């Protein structure tokens, strides 16, 4: 599990960088905060699925576990809502404070990253039990 956590952190930091850069570019171009945050989260999500499937949770050269794509989509849709909600609430509470945008981003990302690791580890990329599969 330690190896998975370390790999998840590497993928996570890369995903956060992709998310943050996309978010800042969209906001700089005039997009509203919530749509920009949702879009940046989705861009990071696409990267995260493939990086976690093939590197973090060891899906090298194999097809995804049965149902992993819909489970991943449900997990990320749920954590997207959590991410945007936490970001929005913190922006409204700390509006006008220096670094409000950065702080809200970091907290929202921490909440969703924790939920994502647990969901991927135990729901999305869970190992198959040995033995015959029931259909």
MODELLER restraints for C-alpha pairs under 7 A, 6 or more apart:
rsr = mdl.restraints
at = mdl.atoms
rsr.add(forms.Gaussian(group=physical.xy_distance, feature=features.Distance(at['CA:4:A'], at['CA:56:A']), mean=5.40, stdev=0.5))
rsr.add(forms.Gaussian(group=physical.xy_distance, feature=features.Distance(at['CA:4:A'], at['CA:57:A']), mean=6.44, stdev=0.5))
rsr.add(forms.Gaussian(group=physical.xy_distance, feature=features.Distance(at['CA:7:A'], at['CA:56:A']), mean=5.16, stdev=0.5))
rsr.add(forms.Gaussian(group=physical.xy_distance, feature=features.Distance(at['CA:8:A'], at['CA:52:A']), mean=6.86, stdev=0.5))
rsr.add(forms.Gaussian(group=physical.xy_distance, feature=features.Distance(at['CA:8:A'], at['CA:56:A']), mean=5.74, stdev=0.5))
rsr.add(forms.Gaussian(group=physical.xy_distance, feature=features.Distance(at['CA:11:A'], at['CA:48:A']), mean=6.69, stdev=0.5))
rsr.add(forms.Gaussian(group=physical.xy_distance, feature=features.Distance(at['CA:11:A'], at['CA:51:A']), mean=6.49, stdev=0.5))
rsr.add(forms.Gaussian(group=physical.xy_distance, feature=features.Distance(at['CA:11:A'], at['CA:52:A']), mean=6.95, stdev=0.5))
rsr.add(forms.Gaussian(group=physical.xy_distance, feature=features.Distance(at['CA:15:A'], at['CA:44:A']), mean=5.05, stdev=0.5))
rsr.add(forms.Gaussian(group=physical.xy_distance, feature=features.Distance(at['CA:15:A'], at['CA:47:A']), mean=6.69, stdev=0.5))
rsr.add(forms.Gaussian(group=physical.xy_distance, feature=features.Distance(at['CA:15:A'], at['CA:48:A']), mean=6.18, stdev=0.5))
rsr.add(forms.Gaussian(group=physical.xy_distance, feature=features.Distance(at['CA:16:A'], at['CA:44:A']), mean=6.94, stdev=0.5))
rsr.add(forms.Gaussian(group=physical.xy_distance, feature=features.Distance(at['CA:18:A'], at['CA:44:A']), mean=5.75, stdev=0.5))
rsr.add(forms.Gaussian(group=physical.xy_distance, feature=features.Distance(at['CA:19:A'], at['CA:40:A']), mean=4.73, stdev=0.5))
rsr.add(forms.Gaussian(group=physical.xy_distance, feature=features.Distance(at['CA:19:A'], at['CA:41:A']), mean=5.53, stdev=0.5))
rsr.add(forms.Gaussian(group=physical.xy_distance, feature=features.Distance(at['CA:19:A'], at['CA:43:A']), mean=6.63, stdev=0.5))
rsr.add(forms.Gaussian(group=physical.xy_distance, feature=features.Distance(at['CA:19:A'], at['CA:44:A']), mean=5.09, stdev=0.5))
rsr.add(forms.Gaussian(group=physical.xy_distance, feature=features.Distance(at['CA:20:A'], at['CA:40:A']), mean=6.98, stdev=0.5))
rsr.add(forms.Gaussian(group=physical.xy_distance, feature=features.Distance(at['CA:22:A'], at['CA:40:A']), mean=5.13, stdev=0.5))
rsr.add(forms.Gaussian(group=physical.xy_distance, feature=features.Distance(at['CA:23:A'], at['CA:36:A']), mean=5.47, stdev=0.5))
rsr.add(forms.Gaussian(group=physical.xy_distance, feature=features.Distance(at['CA:23:A'], at['CA:37:A']), mean=5.64, stdev=0.5))
rsr.add(forms.Gaussian(group=physical.xy_distance, feature=features.Distance(at['CA:23:A'], at['CA:40:A']), mean=5.10, stdev=0.5))
rsr.add(forms.Gaussian(group=physical.xy_distance, feature=features.Distance(at['CA:26:A'], at['CA:36:A']), mean=5.67, stdev=0.5))
rsr.add(forms.Gaussian(group=physical.xy_distance, feature=features.Distance(at['CA:27:A'], at['CA:33:A']), mean=6.46, stdev=0.5))
rsr.add(forms.Gaussian(group=physical.xy_distance, feature=features.Distance(at['CA:27:A'], at['CA:36:A']), mean=6.33, stdev=0.5))
rsr.add(forms.Gaussian(group=physical.xy_distance, feature=features.Distance(at['CA:34:A'], at['CA:84:A']), mean=6.48, stdev=0.5))
rsr.add(forms.Gaussian(group=physical.xy_distance, feature=features.Distance(at['CA:37:A'], at['CA:84:A']), mean=6.52, stdev=0.5))
rsr.add(forms.Gaussian(group=physical.xy_distance, feature=features.Distance(at['CA:38:A'], at['CA:80:A']), mean=6.93, stdev=0.5))
rsr.add(forms.Gaussian(group=physical.xy_distance, feature=features.Distance(at['CA:38:A'], at['CA:84:A']), mean=6.58, stdev=0.5))
rsr.add(forms.Gaussian(group=physical.xy_distance, feature=features.Distance(at['CA:41:A'], at['CA:80:A']), mean=6.81, stdev=0.5))
rsr.add(forms.Gaussian(group=physical.xy_distance, feature=features.Distance(at['CA:53:A'], at['CA:59:A']), mean=5.33, stdev=0.5))
rsr.add(forms.Gaussian(group=physical.xy_distance, feature=features.Distance(at['CA:54:A'], at['CA:60:A']), mean=5.04, stdev=0.5))
rsr.add(forms.Gaussian(group=physical.xy_distance, feature=features.Distance(at['CA:57:A'], at['CA:125:A']), mean=6.55, stdev=0.5))
rsr.add(forms.Gaussian(group=physical.xy_distance, feature=features.Distance(at['CA:65:A'], at['CA:125:A']), mean=6.67, stdev=0.5))
rsr.add(forms.Gaussian(group=physical.xy_distance, feature=features.Distance(at['CA:68:A'], at['CA:124:A']), mean=5.01, stdev=0.5))
rsr.add(forms.Gaussian(group=physical.xy_distance, feature=features.Distance(at['CA:68:A'], at['CA:125:A']), mean=6.46, stdev=0.5))
rsr.add(forms.Gaussian(group=physical.xy_distance, feature=features.Distance(at['CA:71:A'], at['CA:124:A']), mean=5.53, stdev=0.5))
rsr.add(forms.Gaussian(group=physical.xy_distance, feature=features.Distance(at['CA:72:A'], at['CA:124:A']), mean=5.73, stdev=0.5))
rsr.add(forms.Gaussian(group=physical.xy_distance, feature=features.Distance(at['CA:75:A'], at['CA:116:A']), mean=6.99, stdev=0.5))
rsr.add(forms.Gaussian(group=physical.xy_distance, feature=features.Distance(at['CA:75:A'], at['CA:119:A']), mean=6.58, stdev=0.5))
rsr.add(forms.Gaussian(group=physical.xy_distance, feature=features.Distance(at['CA:79:A'], at['CA:112:A']), mean=5.25, stdev=0.5))
rsr.add(forms.Gaussian(group=physical.xy_distance, feature=features.Distance(at['CA:79:A'], at['CA:115:A']), mean=6.87, stdev=0.5))
rsr.add(forms.Gaussian(group=physical.xy_distance, feature=features.Distance(at['CA:82:A'], at['CA:112:A']), mean=6.58, stdev=0.5))
rsr.add(forms.Gaussian(group=physical.xy_distance, feature=features.Distance(at['CA:83:A'], at['CA:108:A']), mean=4.81, stdev=0.5))
rsr.add(forms.Gaussian(group=physical.xy_distance, feature=features.Distance(at['CA:83:A'], at['CA:109:A']), mean=6.34, stdev=0.5))
rsr.add(forms.Gaussian(group=physical.xy_distance, feature=features.Distance(at['CA:83:A'], at['CA:111:A']), mean=7.00, stdev=0.5))
rsr.add(forms.Gaussian(group=physical.xy_distance, feature=features.Distance(at['CA:83:A'], at['CA:112:A']), mean=5.66, stdev=0.5))
rsr.add(forms.Gaussian(group=physical.xy_distance, feature=features.Distance(at['CA:86:A'], at['CA:108:A']), mean=5.22, stdev=0.5))
rsr.add(forms.Gaussian(group=physical.xy_distance, feature=features.Distance(at['CA:87:A'], at['CA:104:A']), mean=4.97, stdev=0.5))
rsr.add(forms.Gaussian(group=physical.xy_distance, feature=features.Distance(at['CA:87:A'], at['CA:105:A']), mean=5.94, stdev=0.5))
rsr.add(forms.Gaussian(group=physical.xy_distance, feature=features.Distance(at['CA:87:A'], at['CA:108:A']), mean=5.29, stdev=0.5))
rsr.add(forms.Gaussian(group=physical.xy_distance, feature=features.Distance(at['CA:90:A'], at['CA:104:A']), mean=5.38, stdev=0.5))
rsr.add(forms.Gaussian(group=physical.xy_distance, feature=features.Distance(at['CA:91:A'], at['CA:100:A']), mean=6.18, stdev=0.5))
rsr.add(forms.Gaussian(group=physical.xy_distance, feature=features.Distance(at['CA:91:A'], at['CA:101:A']), mean=6.50, stdev=0.5))
rsr.add(forms.Gaussian(group=physical.xy_distance, feature=features.Distance(at['CA:91:A'], at['CA:104:A']), mean=6.10, stdev=0.5))
rsr.add(forms.Gaussian(group=physical.xy_distance, feature=features.Distance(at['CA:94:A'], at['CA:100:A']), mean=5.82, stdev=0.5))
